[in-house]
Every structure is written in structure tokens, then in C-alpha cells.
Amino acid sequence: MVSTSSTGRTPRGKLDLDPATVRKARTLARQAGRPIVNLAKKHTTVSVERATLRLAGLQGADADGIPWVNRLLDAVRGDVGLEHGIALPVWDALVRGEAEDLSVLAQKASAGGVRFRLPEGRDLTRARTAAGKQVGAGIRRVDARRRDRDRMVKRHGDPQHQPWIYLIVATGDIYEDIPQAQQAAREGADVIAVIRSTGQSLLDYVPEGATREGFAGTYATQENFRLMRAALDESSRELGRYVRLTNYASGLCMPEIAALAGLERLDMMLNDSMYGILFRDINPIRTFVDQRFSRQVHARAGIIINTGEDNYLTTADAIEAANTVTVSQLLNEYFAKEAGLEDWQLGLGHAFEINPEVPDSFRMELAHALLARELFPKAPLKWMPPTRHMTGDVFRGYLLDAFFNLAGVLTGQSILLVGMMTEAVVTPWISDRDLALQNVRYVMEAAGNLHEDFVPRPDGFIVQRANEVLAESIDLLERILAHESRTGLLDAIADGTFGLMKRPADAGRGLEGVAQKAPGYFNPATEILEA
């Protein structure tokens, strides 16, 4: 039997959110996002086409470290352009006997030994068939890796608690990352994130091989993915629980890194619809085209995405900009589901970034966190620690992190990124990480199921603040839709609505890598993923 309140009305969660208001917010987000999806469907990018070659099995790099996928794409684009896709000219050349496989074809094309064409008639049919067969085999490998994960989780189990403890490891040297990641798992980490080397998001190629030098992070490469996944599989067997691996599918090579993550069984990927636009000045159209393809791959691979709303609050005030976080979450949800992701794959982000000097700051943090939890009840929300207001006072920082951990437990967050008290001082030492994990474990064990008892007063501050942010989010969505152009979200991004960053649609890095699709455009990966 459904219980009712003293007024006879069915309860609507801890915040008493009006279902009609929530539906309105989602409807507005869908209306704002649909023109962007339509725009993305009409374009392709160099990274989408290179990801297709990677799914077909093309690996390796030339003597200068430039991947063969880049060399082959550049040769094809030079002969016939990008607007028809890369698949038809490439597999037409293979069918014609220009080379015995993709690797040899890339090498010959790089040396100027192959001329590409757009096939017609029977040649076109043969090229389509050959491309579909080879790319389809790659997607079946992604399917197999997903089944491997399911078997591992069934055998070893998931962590017995929530939130899952998410910890960053990245020395720049994959062979140093591995033992640190394994030790972190022994100390309680459930998810290991290998943060990327600074600036990799702006490289228009994916480095090859195992890497031992990076800057504040480790390069994302297929071999590094393979090595770390194998190491964490060992840890899963040792600890009797499946340890998840995270990396970053963002930047100019978002689709390629997503494909490599699927092929090497990563479990979570940072993949936000607007982060690259706002914080890396990557062209908006390039980003939206790339993120749609990458999310289709993630959907197929069973990967949980992590979005980046927490970053908005490092540049904008966390109180004044709270509605931009909610709007971005709603947009990320729409874009993700349109690409095929399910609720359990939506690791929507938010953060503990209100200035602690503000009166009632903790109550507001609870209101914002609980709003996200109740708007997205089935999503594995990712709760991010304080960074902006960490001053270098490690004692104050340790206390702030404890309040952050408590807020995560009280509001039922799903994934908790471990905060470091040395934030803004140094790159954390191993001893810093150990103390931070102790902080998380103490709060989680001491609080237990305290979230079951935490029910804000119906007419109190927390409920009122959450409903206020939701109302402001609807107002912002309505203003986005009021722009004169049919792509109002692009105008809002250009105006600096999100994170105070102004990014026009006709500028930014990577714009030269975007092409409008011609009639007859063909990409076998897209056809399989959308089917």
C-alpha cells in the first residue's frame, strides 16, 4: 500500500518536488537539446572517422609517433574529402587490392603510394560490405569485453557499500601507476581513475604504446588501458570485489578514446557534453558531434559516463550558478539517453564548492546534493570534493573533506571522489591519500545508513533552497529557448551562460576537423551503433 502524508497527499520524496515541475524541466531540456542532436547527425569529424578505423583494428604509429589512423585519414581526406566518410574510399582500396590489410594500406597511403576514390555501383556495394564486416567485428569485440565485465562482477561482486570510493592515481608513468592503484584498492578504493597528462585533450591524435612520461597525469593510450585493466583484474581476484577503472573520453580525440575504452574494458569514462567547449576552448560543433558518437560507444560497451558539472563551480559562484549545474545535468541526461545510455550509466556530476565562510553553507550543500539525487533517482551520481576554497591549511582542508564525505552519505550519492587535504598545495603524496581514505572510511562507517533518517523539514531551509534552484533552472532553460536562432543552446554557450566562459560556435580548437555530411555519407560504426 502507498503511504500518504497527514494531508492525505502521496509523499513526493524528501524535497517534495512537484512532478509537473520536474516534467517541465525535462521537456525544456529536450527542446533545448534536440536541435543540437540534429546538428550532430548532419556532421562528422576527423576523430569519429579515426575511431571507425580503430574499431576495424588499425593500430600503431609511424617513426614520428603519429598514429596510422591519422596518416590514413589525412591521405583519404586529401584525395576525396571527409564529407562522405572514410569507410567507402578505404575499403574500396582494399577490395581493389591496393593493400592486403589496413596497416599496409595506411603505410602505403602515407608514402603517397595510394590514390583514393569514391566508389560507385558494384564497387560501392563491395566496399560497404567489406567495411561493415570489419568494423562489425570490432564492435563484437566491444560486446565481448562487456560480457567479460558481467562475468567478473558476477564472480567477484560489487562493493557492499555506497557511495563507491573513487580515487585518482596518475604519476605519469604507467608502471608506477599500477602498484599505486593496486595498493589504493587494498586500502578501500572501489574505482581507480588514471588522470590524463596535462594537455592531452588538445592533441588531435592518441599516443601509442605504454608511456612513462607525463605531466600531472599519464597519457591515455590503448596499451596503458590494457595494462591497468589487467592489474586491476588481479586486484579484483585478490580482494573479492570488482575494482573499476576510469579514464577520460574528452578533448579532440573523444570518439577514439571511447572506442579504445570499449575494446579494453574500462568501466567509467569522463564524458561531458560541454566540458571541452568551456574549459578547453574546443569548437562547440566538433564537441557535440564527437560526444554523441562517443556516448553511442559507451552505451554499447556498458560504460558509466561521468559528467563535469563540478567544473562550472571552479569558475562561477556555487550559489549563484547552482541552476547552471542542474540545467547541465538535465541536458547531459537528454544527450546521453538519445545516444542510447541508460539511467544506470549516467554518472552526472556535482560538487561541494560553496564558500565555507557563507552562513548555512553546509545546509545549502545538502540542498543542492539532495536535489540532484531526487531529480535523477536511478543515476549513479558522482559527488566531487572541495577544490576552489582549499587554502593550503591542511587541517581546515581535512575538516572540509569530512563535511563533504558526510554530505555524500546523507544525500545518498553513488560515487564519491576522495578529496585531498593538500589540494592547492602539492600533488598528493601517498601518505596524503592514505589519510584521505581514512577520512572517507570513518565517515561512511560511522554514519552507516544515516541517509534513511535524514529527512529535511517540509517547510525548512533545505527544501525551500532545492525548489528555488529547480525554479531557477527552468527559468534558465526558458531563456535558452528564447534565443532567436534554432540552436539556442549554442547561443547560450557563446554568451557565457555556463562557467562564465564565452565560446562561439564558429571558433575554437578543432573546427577544421568538422565536415558536413554529403548525400551518400556512410559510416558502418554509426549504422551498427544506432541500430
N, C-alpha and C positions, 0 to 999 in steps of 0.2 A: 504494500500500500504506500502511496506517495504521501509523505508528511506535509503538513501545512503549518504556517505561522499562526500566531494568535489572532491575526486579522482575517484568517481563512484563506490567505493567498499562498500559492505554492512558492517556497523559497527559491531565490534566483542566485544562489551562490553567496559567498561571503561578502561580496561587494554590492549585491542587489542590482546588478547591471540589467537594464531594460532590454529584453531580447529584440525588440523592434529597433532600438538604437544600435545594437550590435549588428543586426542585419543591414541597417542603413550604412554603417561604416564599411562593411564588406562590399556592399553594392557599389559604393562610391570608389573604393579601391579597384574593383573590377573595371569600372568605367574609365578610371584614370590609366589603368594598365593595359587595357585591350588595344588601344592604338599603338602602343609600344610593341606588343606582340606581333601585330600586323606588320609593323615596320621591320621587325626582326625576320619575319618569314620571307620578306622580299629581298633580303640581303645575305651575302655570305662574306666570310673574311679569310685571310690567309691562314689563320690558326684553325678555323673549322676545317679547311681543306687539308691542312697538315695532320690534324687529328684523324681524319679519314685514312690517310696513308699509314699512320701509326697503328690504327686498328687493323689494317691489312697486313701488318707485320714488318713494315720498314723501320729499321733501327740503324744505329751507327752514325759516324761523323767522318768528315774528311780530315786531312792532316792539320788543318787550321782549327779544328774543333767545331766546324759548322755542320749541323746535322744534315743527313742526306734528305730528310723530308723538306728542309728549307731549300737545298740545292735543286731538288726535283721540281718543287713548286715554282721557284724562280724561272726555271727553264720553260716550263709549260706556260706560265703567265707571259713570258716574253714572246712566245710564239702565237698564242691564241687568246690571251687574256684570262681573267678569273671568272667572268660572269656566267660561264656555262658549267663551272665546277671543274675540278681537276680529274675526276674519275674517268670521264669519256676519253680525253686525249691520252691519259696514261695507259689505260687498259687497251685502247686501240693500238698503241705502240707495242704493247706486249703481245697482243693477238697477231700483229703483223710480223712478229719475230725480231723486233729491234733489240731485244734482250731476253734472257731466259727467266729473269725474276726482277722484282722491284729494285733490289740493291744494285744489280748490274746496270739497270736502266738509269738509276739516279747517277751513278758514276759516269756513264757514257754521256748523259744529258749535261752534266756539269762540265764535261770537257768539250761540249759543243758537238758531240757525235750523233745526236738525235734531233730530228725536227718533228714537232707535234702538229696535229691537225684535229679538227672537229669531224668525227666520222659521220657518215650518212648511210641510210639504207641498211643493208645486211651488216655492214661493218659496225654501224651504231648498235644494232641488236647484239652482235657478238661482244662488243665492248661492255655494254650494260650487263650482260650475263656474267662475263668474267669478273667484272668489278663487284657485282653483287655476291658472287660466290666467295671471293677472297675476303671482302670486308665482313660478310656474314659469318665467316669462320672466326674472325677476330671477336665479333660480338658474342659468339657462342663461348669463346674463352672467358669473356667477362661473366657470362651466365654461370660458367663452371666455377669461377672464383667465388661467386655469390653462394653457390651451393656448398663450397668448401667452408665458408664462414658459418653457414647454418649448421653444418656438422660440428664445427669447432664449438660453437655456442651450446649446442645440444650436449656435447661431450663434457665440456668444462664448466658451463653455466655462466650466467651474468653475475655481476656483483650483487650482494644481498641487500645493498642499501641504495638509497638515493638521497641527495644527488650523487651522481658519479663524480669522482675526483679526477680532474683534468689538469695535467701538469706539462709545462713546456720544457723540452730538452733540446739544446742546439749549441754545439761547441764550434761548428764549422767543419769538423772532421767526423765523418760518419762512423769511423772506427772508434772514436771517443764517445760519440752519442750512444752507441749500442750498450756498453756496460752501464752508463749512467741511466739509460732508460730502463734497463732490467732491474737496477737497484731501486729506482723510483717505484717500479711496480711492486717490488718486495715490501716497500715502505707504505704501500696503500694506494698508489696511483692506479686508476682504472682506465684512463685514457692518456696516451702519450702523444703530445704534439711536437713534431720536429719543425721548429720555425725556420722559415727560409732565409737565406743570405740577403742582407740588405741590398735592395736594388734589383733583385731577380725579376720582380713583377714588371720591370721596364725593359727586360731583354725580350726581343722578338724571336727567341729560339730557346729550346730546352737543352741545357748541357747534357752531355752523355757520360755515363760511367760513374764509378764510385769517386766521391770528391773528398779532399782532405783539407781544403782551404775555403773559408767563407768569412763573411763579415757580419758579426752578431747573429749568425744563423748558418744553416747548412743548405747547400743547393738542393732543390727538388729535382731529382733525376730518377729514371726508371730503376737503375741499379741500386741507388740509395733506398728507394721504396722497397725493393726486393730484400735487401739485406736487413733492414729494420723489421720488416714483416716476419721474416724467418726468426729473428732474435726474439720478438715478442710472442711468437708461437711457442718457442722454448719456455718463455716465462709463463705462458698460459698453462702449459703442461706441468710446470713446477708448482704453480700456485693454486691450481684447480679452479681457475676462473679465466674467462676470455679477456685478454688485455687488448684494448682497441688502439688503433694507430690513426693519427690525424696529420694532414698536411694542408697545403694552400693551393686551391684552384682559383687563382685570381691573377690579375695582370694581363699582359698581352698574349700569354700562352694558355689562358684558362681552359679552352677545349682540349688541348693536347695533354695538359696535366690531369684533367679529369679522365681522359682515356687511359693514361698510364696508371692512375689510381685504380680504375676498374680492372685493369689487367693484372695488377699486383696485389689486389685485395686490401686496399686501405678501407677504413671503416667510416671515417668522417673527413669532410673536406671543408675548409673555409671557402665560402662561395656566396658572396653578397651581390645583389643586383646593382648597387651604386657605389660600393667602396672604391673601386678602381677609378671611377669618374671623379669622385670628390677628393680623394686623398692621393691619387697618383696622376691626376690630370690625363687620364686615358679617354679618348673620344667617346662620348655617350653612345653613339650608334654602334661603334665597334664593341663596346662593353655589353650592350643589351643583346646583340646577335650572339656573341660568344657565350654569355651566361645562359641563354636558352639552350644552346646545343650542349653545354657542359652539364646542365641540370637534367637533360634527357639521358645523358650517360650515367649520371649519378642515380637517377630513378631506376635504370636498368640494372645497375650494379648493386643496388641495395645500400647505398652510401647515405649517411646522415649529413646534411649540409649544416654549416654554422654560418649565420649571417653576421653582419658587422655593425649593427646599430650602436654598439658601445662606443665606436669611434666618433660618432657625432658629438658625444658629450665631452670629448677631449678638446674640442674647439668651440663649442657653444655651451651656454649655461644649462646645467642639467635640469633646472626647474623650468626656465623659460622655454627650453627646447624639448621638454618631455613629450609634447604632442608629435614632434617630428620622428621620434623613436617609434611611437605607436603607428603612425602613418607608414613608416618604412616597413615595419613588421607586417602590416596588412598588405602592402604591395609585394613584399617578398613572398608572403603566403600565396597570393594570386599567381605571381610569376612561376613559383615552384609547382603549384598544382597544375597549372596549364601545361607545364613541361612533363608532367607525369609523376611527380613526387607525391608521396602520401603523408598524412599527418605525422606518422612516427619518424619521418625523415626530416622534419622541419625544426632544426636547432636554431630557432630565432633568438637573436642576441639582445641583451640589455645589460645595464651596468650600474654599479654602486658609485656614482660620481658626483653626488650633491656635496657642496662645500660643507664640511662638518661644523663650521662656525655658524651656519644658519640655524636659528631656533627650529626645533622639531624636524631636523634633517633626517633622523632615523625613521620617524613616522612617515615622512614623505617617501623615503626609500621603500618602505614596506608597501605604501600605496601603489607606487609605480610597479614594483615587482609583482604584487598580487594582481594588478590589472593585466599584466602580460599573462600571468598564469590562468586567469579566468577567461580572457579572450581566446586563448589557444590551449584548451584543457588537455588535448591529446598530443601536443607537440613537446619534444624533449628540449625545453628552453635552456639556453646557455647563459649563465649568470657570470658576469665579468667583474673583477675586483677593482678597487680604487687605484687610480694612477695619477690623475690630474692634481689631486690635493695631497699627494705624498710628498713631504717636505725634506726628507733626509733624516728626520728624527725617527730612528728605527723603533723606539718604544711606542711612540704615537702610531706609527705605521702598523705595528703588530696588533695594537688595540683596534685600529680601523679595520684591519683584516678580520679580526674576530667578530666585529659587528656585521661585516659583510657576510661571513660564514653563517652567522645566526639568522640574518635576513633570508639567506638562501634556504635554510632549513624551515623557517617559519612559513615561508610562502610556497613551499613545495617545488623548488626549482629542480631541474633534471640533471644538468651538467654544471659543475662548479669549477671555474678555473682558479687554481691556487694562487692567492695573492702573496707577494713577496714584500717583506718589511724594508728591504733595501732598494725598492723601486725608487728611481730618480737619484740613486747614489752610485751603485755599481751593477754590473752584470752579476746576477746572484751566484754566490758560492754554493757548493754542495751542502755545506752546513746551514746556509740560509734556507735552502729547500727543505732540509730535514725539519727545521723549526717550523716552517710554514705548514708542512704536512701534519706536524703535531697539533698545531692550532686547529686545523680542519678536523682532525680526528677527535680532539677533545670536544669541540662544539657539537659535532654530529652525534657522538656517543652520549654526551650529557643531555642534549636536547631530545634525543630519541624521536618519538612521534609527536613532538610538541605542536607540529602544524595542525594536528587534529583538534587541539584545544584552542588554537589561536583563531578567534572569531571577532573581528572588529565590531565595535558598537554600530548598530544600523544607521544612526544619525550622527556618527562621530567623524573625526577629522580624516581618518584613512579612507572611509567610504566616500566622503564628500570630495576629497582630493582625486581619487581614482575616477569618479564620474566626471569631474571637471576636466581632467586630461582627455578622457574619451570625447567629451563635447568639443574640446578644442581641436581634437584630431579630425572630427567630422567637419568642423569649420575650415580647417586647412585643406582637406580633400575637396570641399566645395569650391574653395578659391583656386585650387589647381585646375579643376574642371571649367572654371570660368574664364580661363585664358582663351584668347581669340582663336589660336591655332587648334587643330585637331589633336595635336600631341602636347597637351598642356603640361604633362609631367616634364617634358624636355625644357619647356619654358621655365618651370619652377626650379629645375636644376640650374639653369642659366642664371636665374635671379638670386641664387644663393640661399634657397629655402632650407636646404639640408646641410648642416655642419658649417654654415656661413661661407661655403665655397661656391663661387660662381663659375660654372662650366658650360659654355655654349656648345650646341650640337654640331657646329661647323668648325670646331677646333679641337685640340687635344692630341695626345700621342696616339699613333696607330691608325689615324684616319685614312692614310694612304693604303692601308691593308683591307679596306672595305670595298665591296663591289655589289652593285645592284644586280640581282639575278636576271638573266635573259630568258626568253621563252626557250623551253627545252633544257633548262638547268637540271643537272642530275647529280645527286649525292646518295650513294647506296646506304651510307650510315644513317642519314636523316630519314630515308624511307623506312628502314627497318625500325628505328627508334620511335618514329611517330606511329607506326602500325601497331 
